[in-house]
Amino acid sequence: MVSSYAIIGASRGIGLEFVVQLASKPTNSVFAVVRNGAISVHLQEAIKKHGFSNVHVIEGDIGDYSSCQRAAKEVAEKTGGGLDCLIHNAMRPSPPVSFTDFLNIPDMTEFDADLTHAFQINGLGTIHSIHAFLPLLRASPTGAKKIAVISTEGGKYDVIRDMKIAAMPSYHLSKSVQVMAALKWSVLLAPECFTLAVLTPGLVDTSGTKGGLDAEGAALAKAVEAMLADIEGMTPEKNGQIISIR
Ligand SMILES: NC(=O)c1ccc[n+]([C@@H]2O[C@H](COP(=O)([O-])OP(=O)(O)OC[C@H]3O[C@@H](n4cnc5c(N)ncnc54)[C@H](OP(=O)(O)O)[C@@H]3O)[C@@H](O)[C@H]2O)c1
């Protein structure tokens, strides 16, 4: 049983839908970790619309380890020190310079900067958030000790090879680093009966929370519902698995 969740990258898109679905169960405590609470308009709107009193907005930036530590400390102060489940969902979207393949990069200097930043947020950020929240997860009140890392099929070697995808290098390279970082954590935490799994949602339309305050599509709700069912079913024998949501 899991009842307290921290969702990293909860301001919009898939992360926000995790917040909405989890907070709909009043016995859950939901910690929505965002970079800037004041400008997370879609999250604020959802909390207001549903009248959620079990959602706590916490600020944290995964690019900065000390910021993750402050977020974890704030969550611990509210829970008494424990947390059942961490959902690491945040990602850095790629700018146009990285949409193309290696041969068509318009500006190598810009590409260098983009790839380095993608590694910092998508790769290193995953290590930061798990590291910072680990003491809380070790003290999981229900003993669940779950970590779900939301990634992409494009972070998998065999998918890129079989589907022959040369485009989107910085997103896919940085997500493959994320998958390996998650795997390293799963190996490290296995003796402590943690369950860490990588979940890949497939293509989901999150355009409803990219701009104005429109309603989200049904496909998003369905994808998150499927991921939550998988998170519910995560037990230590699933540690280190990559679960594709179809
Ligand atoms: N949507 C899809 O089709 C799809 C497909 C496969 C996999 N995924 C995976 O699903 C996850 C969510 O995707 P999405 O489409 O919902 O993305 P999204 O709409 O772009 O949302 C990304 C979230 O990450 C947050 N974020 C960005 N940089 C951050 C940082 N440095 N620290 C903390 N939070 C940060 C953003 O917050 P701000 O408001 O602060 O920017 C936002 O809440 C990602 O891991 C993605 O790789 C999505």
PDBQT file of the ligand as one rigid body, heavy atoms in Angstrom, charges set to zero:
ROOT
HETATM    1  N1  LIG A 301       4.425  13.406 -23.604  1.00  0.00    +0.000 N 
HETATM    2  C1  LIG A 301       4.910  12.362 -24.260  1.00  0.00    +0.000 C 
HETATM    3  O1  LIG A 301       4.487  12.028 -25.378  1.00  0.00    +0.000 OA
HETATM    4  C2  LIG A 301       5.990  11.518 -23.632  1.00  0.00    +0.000 A 
HETATM    5  C3  LIG A 301       6.420  10.374 -24.328  1.00  0.00    +0.000 A 
HETATM    6  C4  LIG A 301       7.414   9.586 -23.757  1.00  0.00    +0.000 A 
HETATM    7  C5  LIG A 301       7.950   9.916 -22.529  1.00  0.00    +0.000 A 
HETATM    8  N2  LIG A 301       7.516  11.050 -21.868  1.00  0.00    +0.000 N 
HETATM    9  C6  LIG A 301       8.143  11.364 -20.589  1.00  0.00    +0.000 C 
HETATM   10  O2  LIG A 301       7.161  11.767 -19.652  1.00  0.00    +0.000 OA
HETATM   11  C7  LIG A 301       7.696  12.757 -18.775  1.00  0.00    +0.000 C 
HETATM   12  C8  LIG A 301       6.779  13.979 -18.763  1.00  0.00    +0.000 C 
HETATM   13  O3  LIG A 301       6.634  14.458 -20.089  1.00  0.00    +0.000 OA
HETATM   14  P1  LIG A 301       5.609  15.617 -20.471  1.00  0.00    +0.000 P 
HETATM   15  O4  LIG A 301       5.288  15.441 -21.904  1.00  0.00    +0.000 OA
HETATM   16  O5  LIG A 301       4.529  15.687 -19.468  1.00  0.00    +0.000 OA
HETATM   17  O6  LIG A 301       6.582  16.901 -20.346  1.00  0.00    +0.000 OA
HETATM   18  P2  LIG A 301       6.235  18.456 -20.127  1.00  0.00    +0.000 P 
HETATM   19  O7  LIG A 301       4.801  18.730 -20.381  1.00  0.00    +0.000 OA
HETATM   20  O8  LIG A 301       7.258  19.205 -20.922  1.00  0.00    +0.000 OA
HETATM   21  O9  LIG A 301       6.522  18.658 -18.566  1.00  0.00    +0.000 OA
HETATM   22  C9  LIG A 301       7.822  18.548 -18.086  1.00  0.00    +0.000 C 
HETATM   23  C10 LIG A 301       7.818  18.851 -16.606  1.00  0.00    +0.000 C 
HETATM   24  O10 LIG A 301       9.161  18.823 -16.133  1.00  0.00    +0.000 OA
HETATM   25  C11 LIG A 301       9.386  19.996 -15.373  1.00  0.00    +0.000 C 
HETATM   26  N3  LIG A 301      10.791  20.387 -15.377  1.00  0.00    +0.000 N 
HETATM   27  C12 LIG A 301      11.556  20.783 -16.429  1.00  0.00    +0.000 A 
HETATM   28  N4  LIG A 301      12.797  21.073 -16.020  1.00  0.00    +0.000 NA
HETATM   29  C13 LIG A 301      12.804  20.866 -14.664  1.00  0.00    +0.000 A 
HETATM   30  C14 LIG A 301      13.795  21.015 -13.665  1.00  0.00    +0.000 A 
HETATM   31  N5  LIG A 301      15.040  21.441 -13.946  1.00  0.00    +0.000 N 
HETATM   32  N6  LIG A 301      13.472  20.725 -12.367  1.00  0.00    +0.000 NA
HETATM   33  C15 LIG A 301      12.214  20.311 -12.051  1.00  0.00    +0.000 A 
HETATM   34  N7  LIG A 301      11.234  20.146 -12.966  1.00  0.00    +0.000 NA
HETATM   35  C16 LIG A 301      11.533  20.444 -14.254  1.00  0.00    +0.000 A 
HETATM   36  C17 LIG A 301       8.498  21.045 -16.027  1.00  0.00    +0.000 C 
HETATM   37  O11 LIG A 301       8.276  22.097 -15.099  1.00  0.00    +0.000 OA
HETATM   38  P3  LIG A 301       8.375  23.666 -15.431  1.00  0.00    +0.000 P 
HETATM   39  O12 LIG A 301       6.955  24.136 -15.479  1.00  0.00    +0.000 OA
HETATM   40  O13 LIG A 301       9.130  24.217 -14.281  1.00  0.00    +0.000 OA
HETATM   41  O14 LIG A 301       9.097  23.816 -16.748  1.00  0.00    +0.000 OA
HETATM   42  C18 LIG A 301       7.247  20.225 -16.280  1.00  0.00    +0.000 C 
HETATM   43  O15 LIG A 301       6.441  20.137 -15.137  1.00  0.00    +0.000 OA
HETATM   44  C19 LIG A 301       9.110  13.073 -19.291  1.00  0.00    +0.000 C 
HETATM   45  O16 LIG A 301      10.068  12.405 -18.508  1.00  0.00    +0.000 OA
HETATM   46  C20 LIG A 301       9.108  12.546 -20.721  1.00  0.00    +0.000 C 
HETATM   47  O17 LIG A 301      10.390  12.150 -21.149  1.00  0.00    +0.000 OA
HETATM   48  C21 LIG A 301       6.557  11.855 -22.403  1.00  0.00    +0.000 A 
ENDROOT
TORSDOF 0
